[in-house]
Amino acid sequence: MAKKKIALPAAIGVAAVWFGSHAGAGFATGRQEVEFFVQFGWHSLWIGMFSMLIMGFAMYNGLEFARIHNVHDYKNLFKQLYAPYNKMLPTLWDVLYLYATLLGSGVAIAGASDLIYQSLHIPYGIAVFIIGSLLLLFTIFGAGLVRSASTAMSVFIISALLIVTILGISFGLGSANLVKVVSEKTTTAGFGKIFWMALLYGSFQSVIIAPIVSVSETLKTREDCLKAALYGFFINGTMLILVCIMLLSFFPEVIKENLPVYFVTKELDYKWLYAFYSLILFFALISTGVGLIFGAVKRFEVVWTKDSGIFKGLRRKRIFICLVCLVVSAGISLFGLTAIVALGYGSLGYAALFLNIIPLLIIAPIKIRKARKEKD
């Protein structure tokens, strides 16, 4: 008798893709959490939930819009959402997504290079060259292998993060540092700035609507879309808050660290944890970088249809596109992880606020109600 496959409910599957996209290079290193939340002190205990609430509403509207209009790729989704102003705006969203992709791969290169620098004391510039070369080789010759291993890498990095988080929170409570920061309500900024940074975080993270909507075809009802958004809000919000609490246990020293979670593993003084996290983080960053670069290559190769000169055949075009993307990403990584997250993701948040958040929170509900009335 053949064994029956156990299939996850569609809403949980979509929420899992959301979490996998959220828990990328910046999240796994902890630099994202420090830059947008932890550096502001005790407010990081809860303000991350506000960011995920923004994302939850945007995600629900995006998924419901995709379901009603039967569009399951971001290009057609935003063409219909921006209509009748859909000549230039979808192209701008394409540019936004490419910018996000190159930033993400830049963060992956910077994170892996910083890890090599801190672990092996190899100069940062040389480390960037090494990581860039590895990504080039994997993207051209081993992208399939890396994509097959990416799910396992996600599970491993989440497991490592959970272990570090639990031990880090226990350490913070034991040392009374976490209790002190919370009880004294230690903060470094006014509520207006803290609120704005949380809004920017939700805004730049909302760009991951692109991979999420591509797997949303399994959502058949309005309730499915609502469940996916609620599950995603709960999973992402809970994990984000837990990591923030763990990092807050090492406040304020952790703020200046390029790799905050790596710093925590050293402070906890468990050699096995330090080795385990370092190894898993390295492969997770490589996996993330390859996935992002390969996605950019696939996006451009469908546009580049004509053969010319030395660029005859799909393979040569792919190598050239991959090389250009990697040079740009490596160039971005030279600014350092902290600067990329602060300035790069910050600017991405501003752009996504106008191209993503406002359309999904204001325009999408109006068009959804109109579509429902037309169907009735």
WOFENBEL-V700974 format. One record per residue. RES is the residue in one letter. SS is DSSP state (2 for helix, 1 for strand, 0 for the rest). PHI is phi in radians with two decimals (* if undefined). OMEGA is omega in radians with two decimals (999 if undefined). Layout:
# WOFENBEL-V700974
res:RES ss:SS phi:PHI omega:OMEGA
res:RES ss:SS phi:PHI omega:OMEGA
This chain:
# WOFENBEL-V700974
res:M ss:0 phi:* omega:-3.14
res:A ss:0 phi:-1.26 omega:3.12
res:K ss:0 phi:-1.34 omega:3.10
res:K ss:0 phi:-1.39 omega:3.08
res:K ss:0 phi:-1.37 omega:3.10
res:I ss:0 phi:-1.55 omega:-3.11
res:A ss:0 phi:-1.75 omega:3.08
res:L ss:0 phi:-1.26 omega:3.03
res:P ss:0 phi:-0.96 omega:-3.06
res:A ss:2 phi:-0.97 omega:-3.10
res:A ss:2 phi:-1.10 omega:3.13
res:I ss:2 phi:-1.19 omega:3.11
res:G ss:2 phi:-1.06 omega:3.12
res:V ss:2 phi:-1.17 omega:3.10
res:A ss:2 phi:-1.09 omega:3.12
res:A ss:2 phi:-1.17 omega:3.08
res:V ss:2 phi:-1.12 omega:3.08
res:W ss:2 phi:-1.01 omega:-3.11
res:F ss:2 phi:-1.14 omega:3.12
res:G ss:2 phi:-1.07 omega:3.12
res:S ss:2 phi:-1.29 omega:-3.14
res:H ss:2 phi:-1.22 omega:-3.07
res:A ss:0 phi:-1.44 omega:3.14
res:G ss:0 phi:-1.57 omega:-3.04
res:A ss:2 phi:-1.07 omega:-3.12
res:G ss:2 phi:-1.10 omega:3.14
res:F ss:2 phi:-1.22 omega:-3.06
res:A ss:2 phi:-1.13 omega:3.11
res:T ss:2 phi:-1.36 omega:-3.10
res:G ss:0 phi:1.57 omega:-3.09
res:R ss:2 phi:-1.16 omega:3.10
res:Q ss:2 phi:-1.04 omega:-3.09
res:E ss:2 phi:-1.12 omega:3.14
res:V ss:2 phi:-1.16 omega:-3.05
res:E ss:2 phi:-1.14 omega:-3.03
res:F ss:2 phi:-1.73 omega:-3.06
res:F ss:0 phi:-2.35 omega:-2.92
res:V ss:2 phi:-1.09 omega:-3.12
res:Q ss:2 phi:-1.10 omega:-3.12
res:F ss:2 phi:-1.67 omega:3.01
res:G ss:1 phi:1.51 omega:-2.92
res:W ss:2 phi:-1.11 omega:3.12
res:H ss:2 phi:-1.11 omega:3.14
res:S ss:2 phi:-1.16 omega:3.07
res:L ss:2 phi:-1.16 omega:-3.02
res:W ss:0 phi:-2.39 omega:-2.97
res:I ss:2 phi:-1.12 omega:3.09
res:G ss:2 phi:-1.08 omega:3.11
res:M ss:2 phi:-1.13 omega:3.09
res:F ss:2 phi:-1.13 omega:3.09
res:S ss:2 phi:-1.03 omega:-3.12
res:M ss:2 phi:-1.25 omega:3.06
res:L ss:2 phi:-1.17 omega:3.07
res:I ss:2 phi:-1.02 omega:3.13
res:M ss:2 phi:-1.09 omega:-3.13
res:G ss:2 phi:-1.05 omega:3.11
res:F ss:2 phi:-1.11 omega:-3.14
res:A ss:2 phi:-1.09 omega:-3.11
res:M ss:2 phi:-1.16 omega:3.12
res:Y ss:2 phi:-1.04 omega:-3.12
res:N ss:2 phi:-1.10 omega:3.12
res:G ss:2 phi:-1.13 omega:-3.14
res:L ss:2 phi:-1.17 omega:3.14
res:E ss:2 phi:-1.19 omega:3.09
res:F ss:2 phi:-1.09 omega:3.13
res:A ss:2 phi:-1.10 omega:-3.13
res:R ss:2 phi:-1.16 omega:-3.09
res:I ss:2 phi:-1.15 omega:-3.09
res:H ss:2 phi:-1.63 omega:3.12
res:N ss:0 phi:0.96 omega:3.06
res:V ss:0 phi:-2.13 omega:-3.06
res:H ss:0 phi:-2.26 omega:2.94
res:D ss:0 phi:-2.48 omega:-2.98
res:Y ss:2 phi:-1.12 omega:-3.08
res:K ss:2 phi:-1.12 omega:3.14
res:N ss:2 phi:-1.27 omega:3.08
res:L ss:2 phi:-1.01 omega:-3.09
res:F ss:2 phi:-1.35 omega:3.02
res:K ss:2 phi:-1.07 omega:-3.14
res:Q ss:2 phi:-1.30 omega:-3.13
res:L ss:2 phi:-1.21 omega:-3.10
res:Y ss:2 phi:-1.42 omega:-3.09
res:A ss:0 phi:-0.93 omega:0.13
res:P ss:0 phi:-1.53 omega:-3.12
res:Y ss:0 phi:-1.68 omega:-2.99
res:N ss:0 phi:-1.90 omega:3.07
res:K ss:0 phi:-1.54 omega:-3.09
res:M ss:0 phi:-1.78 omega:-3.02
res:L ss:2 phi:-1.06 omega:3.08
res:P ss:2 phi:-1.06 omega:3.08
res:T ss:2 phi:-1.16 omega:3.09
res:L ss:2 phi:-1.09 omega:3.11
res:W ss:2 phi:-1.18 omega:3.06
res:D ss:2 phi:-1.04 omega:3.11
res:V ss:2 phi:-1.11 omega:3.12
res:L ss:2 phi:-1.04 omega:-3.11
res:Y ss:2 phi:-1.20 omega:3.09
res:L ss:2 phi:-1.13 omega:3.10
res:Y ss:2 phi:-1.06 omega:3.12
res:A ss:2 phi:-1.11 omega:3.14
res:T ss:2 phi:-1.12 omega:-3.13
res:L ss:2 phi:-1.20 omega:3.05
res:L ss:2 phi:-1.10 omega:-3.13
res:G ss:2 phi:-1.07 omega:3.11
res:S ss:2 phi:-1.23 omega:3.05
res:G ss:2 phi:-1.12 omega:3.08
res:V ss:2 phi:-1.12 omega:3.13
res:A ss:2 phi:-1.09 omega:3.12
res:I ss:2 phi:-1.14 omega:-3.13
res:A ss:2 phi:-1.11 omega:-3.14
res:G ss:2 phi:-1.11 omega:-3.14
res:A ss:2 phi:-1.16 omega:3.13
res:S ss:2 phi:-1.17 omega:3.11
res:D ss:2 phi:-1.12 omega:3.11
res:L ss:2 phi:-1.10 omega:3.09
res:I ss:2 phi:-1.11 omega:-3.14
res:Y ss:2 phi:-1.06 omega:-3.09
res:Q ss:2 phi:-1.30 omega:-3.09
res:S ss:2 phi:-1.47 omega:-3.03
res:L ss:2 phi:-1.93 omega:3.12
res:H ss:0 phi:1.08 omega:3.02
res:I ss:0 phi:-1.43 omega:-3.13
res:P ss:0 phi:-0.89 omega:-3.01
res:Y ss:2 phi:-1.00 omega:-3.13
res:G ss:2 phi:-1.06 omega:3.11
res:I ss:2 phi:-1.18 omega:3.11
res:A ss:2 phi:-1.08 omega:3.10
res:V ss:2 phi:-1.06 omega:3.12
res:F ss:2 phi:-1.08 omega:3.14
res:I ss:2 phi:-1.08 omega:-3.12
res:I ss:2 phi:-1.14 omega:3.11
res:G ss:2 phi:-1.05 omega:3.12
res:S ss:2 phi:-1.14 omega:3.10
res:L ss:2 phi:-1.07 omega:3.14
res:L ss:2 phi:-1.11 omega:3.12
res:L ss:2 phi:-1.08 omega:-3.14
res:L ss:2 phi:-1.10 omega:-3.12
res:F ss:2 phi:-1.17 omega:-3.11
res:T ss:2 phi:-1.17 omega:-3.11
res:I ss:2 phi:-1.39 omega:-2.99
res:F ss:2 phi:-1.89 omega:-3.03
res:G ss:0 phi:-2.29 omega:-3.10
res:A ss:2 phi:-1.06 omega:3.13
res:G ss:2 phi:-1.09 omega:3.12
res:L ss:2 phi:-1.09 omega:-3.12
res:V ss:2 phi:-1.15 omega:3.13
res:R ss:2 phi:-1.10 omega:3.12
res:S ss:2 phi:-1.14 omega:-3.11
res:A ss:2 phi:-1.56 omega:-3.03
res:S ss:2 phi:-1.13 omega:3.11
res:T ss:2 phi:-1.11 omega:3.11
res:A ss:2 phi:-1.10 omega:3.12
res:M ss:2 phi:-1.08 omega:3.12
res:S ss:2 phi:-1.08 omega:3.13
res:V ss:2 phi:-1.10 omega:-3.13
res:F ss:2 phi:-1.12 omega:-3.08
res:I ss:2 phi:-1.21 omega:3.08
res:I ss:2 phi:-1.18 omega:3.10
res:S ss:2 phi:-1.09 omega:3.13
res:A ss:2 phi:-1.09 omega:3.13
res:L ss:2 phi:-1.10 omega:3.14
res:L ss:2 phi:-1.10 omega:3.13
res:I ss:2 phi:-1.10 omega:3.13
res:V ss:2 phi:-1.09 omega:-3.13
res:T ss:2 phi:-1.09 omega:-3.13
res:I ss:2 phi:-1.09 omega:3.14
res:L ss:2 phi:-1.18 omega:-3.13
res:G ss:2 phi:-1.18 omega:3.11
res:I ss:2 phi:-1.16 omega:3.10
res:S ss:2 phi:-1.04 omega:3.12
res:F ss:2 phi:-1.11 omega:-3.12
res:G ss:2 phi:-1.10 omega:3.11
res:L ss:2 phi:-1.21 omega:-3.13
res:G ss:2 phi:-1.18 omega:-3.13
res:S ss:2 phi:-1.48 omega:3.14
res:A ss:0 phi:1.23 omega:-3.13
res:N ss:2 phi:-1.18 omega:3.13
res:L ss:2 phi:-1.09 omega:3.13
res:V ss:2 phi:-1.07 omega:-3.13
res:K ss:2 phi:-1.14 omega:-3.13
res:V ss:2 phi:-1.06 omega:-3.10
res:V ss:2 phi:-1.30 omega:-3.08
res:S ss:2 phi:-1.14 omega:3.12
res:E ss:0 phi:-1.54 omega:-3.13
res:K ss:0 phi:0.88 omega:-3.13
res:T ss:0 phi:-1.15 omega:3.12
res:T ss:1 phi:-2.52 omega:-3.08
res:T ss:0 phi:-2.06 omega:-3.11
res:A ss:0 phi:-2.70 omega:3.08
res:G ss:0 phi:-1.31 omega:-3.07
res:F ss:2 phi:-1.11 omega:-3.13
res:G ss:2 phi:-1.04 omega:3.14
res:K ss:2 phi:-1.19 omega:-3.14
res:I ss:2 phi:-1.08 omega:3.11
res:F ss:2 phi:-1.08 omega:-3.11
res:W ss:2 phi:-1.13 omega:3.12
res:M ss:2 phi:-1.12 omega:3.09
res:A ss:2 phi:-1.14 omega:3.10
res:L ss:2 phi:-1.13 omega:3.12
res:L ss:2 phi:-1.11 omega:3.12
res:Y ss:2 phi:-1.08 omega:3.11
res:G ss:2 phi:-1.08 omega:-3.12
res:S ss:2 phi:-1.19 omega:-3.10
res:F ss:2 phi:-1.23 omega:3.08
res:Q ss:2 phi:-1.22 omega:-3.09
res:S ss:2 phi:-1.15 omega:3.11
res:V ss:2 phi:-1.10 omega:3.13
res:I ss:2 phi:-1.28 omega:2.98
res:I ss:2 phi:-1.00 omega:-3.10
res:A ss:2 phi:-1.04 omega:3.12
res:P ss:2 phi:-1.21 omega:-3.09
res:I ss:2 phi:-1.25 omega:-3.13
res:V ss:2 phi:-1.18 omega:3.14
res:S ss:0 phi:-1.24 omega:3.11
res:V ss:0 phi:-1.98 omega:-3.03
res:S ss:2 phi:-1.55 omega:-3.10
res:E ss:2 phi:-1.10 omega:-3.13
res:T ss:2 phi:-1.35 omega:3.13
res:L ss:0 phi:-1.50 omega:-2.99
res:K ss:0 phi:-1.71 omega:-3.08
res:T ss:0 phi:-2.27 omega:3.08
res:R ss:2 phi:-1.08 omega:3.14
res:E ss:2 phi:-1.13 omega:3.09
res:D ss:2 phi:-1.07 omega:-3.14
res:C ss:2 phi:-1.12 omega:-3.14
res:L ss:2 phi:-1.15 omega:3.12
res:K ss:2 phi:-1.11 omega:3.13
res:A ss:2 phi:-1.04 omega:3.13
res:A ss:2 phi:-1.16 omega:-3.14
res:L ss:2 phi:-1.18 omega:3.11
res:Y ss:2 phi:-1.07 omega:-3.13
res:G ss:2 phi:-1.10 omega:3.11
res:F ss:2 phi:-1.04 omega:-3.09
res:F ss:2 phi:-1.18 omega:-3.09
res:I ss:2 phi:-1.12 omega:-3.09
res:N ss:2 phi:-1.19 omega:-3.14
res:G ss:2 phi:-1.12 omega:-3.13
res:T ss:2 phi:-1.11 omega:-3.13
res:M ss:2 phi:-1.14 omega:3.13
res:L ss:2 phi:-1.08 omega:-3.13
res:I ss:2 phi:-1.15 omega:3.14
res:L ss:2 phi:-1.08 omega:3.12
res:V ss:2 phi:-1.15 omega:3.10
res:C ss:2 phi:-1.10 omega:3.11
res:I ss:2 phi:-1.09 omega:3.13
res:M ss:2 phi:-1.06 omega:3.14
res:L ss:2 phi:-1.18 omega:3.11
res:L ss:2 phi:-1.13 omega:3.09
res:S ss:0 phi:-1.11 omega:-3.12
res:F ss:0 phi:-2.00 omega:3.09
res:F ss:0 phi:-1.28 omega:0.07
res:P ss:0 phi:-1.68 omega:-3.05
res:E ss:2 phi:-0.99 omega:-3.04
res:V ss:2 phi:-1.18 omega:-3.04
res:I ss:2 phi:-1.08 omega:-3.04
res:K ss:2 phi:-1.49 omega:-3.09
res:E ss:0 phi:-1.44 omega:3.06
res:N ss:0 phi:-1.19 omega:3.14
res:L ss:0 phi:-2.10 omega:-3.03
res:P ss:2 phi:-1.03 omega:-3.12
res:V ss:2 phi:-1.20 omega:3.05
res:Y ss:2 phi:-1.04 omega:3.09
res:F ss:2 phi:-1.03 omega:3.14
res:V ss:2 phi:-1.10 omega:-3.14
res:T ss:2 phi:-1.07 omega:3.10
res:K ss:2 phi:-1.25 omega:-3.13
res:E ss:2 phi:-1.19 omega:3.13
res:L ss:2 phi:-1.23 omega:3.04
res:D ss:0 phi:1.10 omega:2.96
res:Y ss:0 phi:-1.85 omega:-3.06
res:K ss:2 phi:-1.06 omega:-3.14
res:W ss:2 phi:-1.13 omega:-3.13
res:L ss:2 phi:-1.22 omega:3.11
res:Y ss:2 phi:-1.03 omega:-3.13
res:A ss:2 phi:-1.19 omega:-3.12
res:F ss:2 phi:-1.09 omega:-3.12
res:Y ss:2 phi:-1.12 omega:-3.12
res:S ss:2 phi:-1.05 omega:-3.12
res:L ss:2 phi:-1.14 omega:-3.12
res:I ss:2 phi:-1.15 omega:3.14
res:L ss:2 phi:-1.07 omega:-3.12
res:F ss:2 phi:-1.04 omega:-3.12
res:F ss:2 phi:-1.19 omega:3.10
res:A ss:2 phi:-1.15 omega:3.12
res:L ss:2 phi:-1.17 omega:3.09
res:I ss:2 phi:-1.09 omega:3.13
res:S ss:2 phi:-1.06 omega:3.13
res:T ss:2 phi:-1.10 omega:-3.13
res:G ss:2 phi:-1.05 omega:3.13
res:V ss:2 phi:-1.10 omega:-3.14
res:G ss:2 phi:-1.05 omega:-3.11
res:L ss:2 phi:-1.21 omega:3.13
res:I ss:2 phi:-1.12 omega:3.14
res:F ss:2 phi:-1.10 omega:3.09
res:G ss:2 phi:-1.08 omega:3.11
res:A ss:2 phi:-1.15 omega:3.11
res:V ss:2 phi:-1.06 omega:3.14
res:K ss:2 phi:-1.09 omega:-3.11
res:R ss:2 phi:-1.17 omega:-3.07
res:F ss:2 phi:-1.46 omega:-3.06
res:E ss:2 phi:-1.18 omega:3.13
res:V ss:0 phi:-1.32 omega:3.12
res:V ss:0 phi:-1.50 omega:-3.09
res:W ss:0 phi:-1.48 omega:-3.03
res:T ss:0 phi:-1.68 omega:-3.05
res:K ss:0 phi:-1.57 omega:3.04
res:D ss:0 phi:-1.56 omega:3.10
res:S ss:1 phi:-2.69 omega:3.08
res:G ss:0 phi:0.97 omega:-3.12
res:I ss:0 phi:-1.34 omega:-3.09
res:F ss:1 phi:-1.59 omega:3.08
res:K ss:0 phi:-1.86 omega:-3.12
res:G ss:0 phi:1.74 omega:-3.06
res:L ss:2 phi:-1.13 omega:-3.07
res:R ss:2 phi:-1.09 omega:-3.14
res:R ss:2 phi:-1.14 omega:3.10
res:K ss:2 phi:-1.12 omega:3.14
res:R ss:2 phi:-1.06 omega:-3.13
res:I ss:2 phi:-1.08 omega:-3.12
res:F ss:2 phi:-1.15 omega:3.13
res:I ss:2 phi:-1.08 omega:3.13
res:C ss:2 phi:-1.04 omega:-3.12
res:L ss:2 phi:-1.12 omega:3.13
res:V ss:2 phi:-1.10 omega:3.14
res:C ss:2 phi:-1.06 omega:-3.13
res:L ss:2 phi:-1.22 omega:3.10
res:V ss:2 phi:-1.09 omega:3.12
res:V ss:2 phi:-1.12 omega:-3.13
res:S ss:2 phi:-1.11 omega:3.11
res:A ss:2 phi:-1.13 omega:3.07
res:G ss:2 phi:-1.08 omega:3.09
res:I ss:2 phi:-1.09 omega:-3.08
res:S ss:2 phi:-1.10 omega:-3.13
res:L ss:0 phi:-1.16 omega:3.07
res:F ss:0 phi:-1.25 omega:-3.13
res:G ss:0 phi:1.65 omega:-3.05
res:L ss:2 phi:-1.03 omega:-3.09
res:T ss:2 phi:-1.08 omega:-3.13
res:A ss:2 phi:-1.16 omega:-3.13
res:I ss:2 phi:-1.11 omega:-3.13
res:V ss:2 phi:-1.14 omega:-3.09
res:A ss:2 phi:-1.20 omega:-3.04
res:L ss:2 phi:-1.51 omega:-3.10
res:G ss:2 phi:-1.14 omega:-3.14
res:Y ss:2 phi:-1.19 omega:3.08
res:G ss:2 phi:-1.10 omega:3.13
res:S ss:2 phi:-1.15 omega:3.07
res:L ss:2 phi:-1.08 omega:3.11
res:G ss:2 phi:-1.09 omega:3.11
res:Y ss:2 phi:-1.08 omega:-3.12
res:A ss:2 phi:-1.14 omega:-3.12
res:A ss:2 phi:-1.19 omega:3.11
res:L ss:2 phi:-1.04 omega:-3.11
res:F ss:2 phi:-1.54 omega:-3.07
res:L ss:2 phi:-1.58 omega:-3.00
res:N ss:2 phi:-2.22 omega:-3.01
res:I ss:2 phi:-1.13 omega:-3.12
res:I ss:2 phi:-1.07 omega:3.09
res:P ss:2 phi:-1.06 omega:-3.09
res:L ss:2 phi:-1.31 omega:-3.11
res:L ss:2 phi:-1.57 omega:-3.07
res:I ss:2 phi:-1.98 omega:-3.06
res:I ss:2 phi:-1.30 omega:-3.09
res:A ss:2 phi:-0.99 omega:3.13
res:P ss:2 phi:-1.03 omega:3.13
res:I ss:2 phi:-1.12 omega:-3.11
res:K ss:2 phi:-1.25 omega:3.09
res:I ss:2 phi:-1.15 omega:3.12
res:R ss:2 phi:-1.10 omega:3.13
res:K ss:2 phi:-1.13 omega:3.13
res:A ss:2 phi:-1.13 omega:3.12
res:R ss:2 phi:-1.13 omega:3.13
res:K ss:2 phi:-1.12 omega:-3.14
res:E ss:2 phi:-1.16 omega:3.13
res:K ss:2 phi:-1.28 omega:3.12
res:D ss:0 phi:-1.27 omega:999
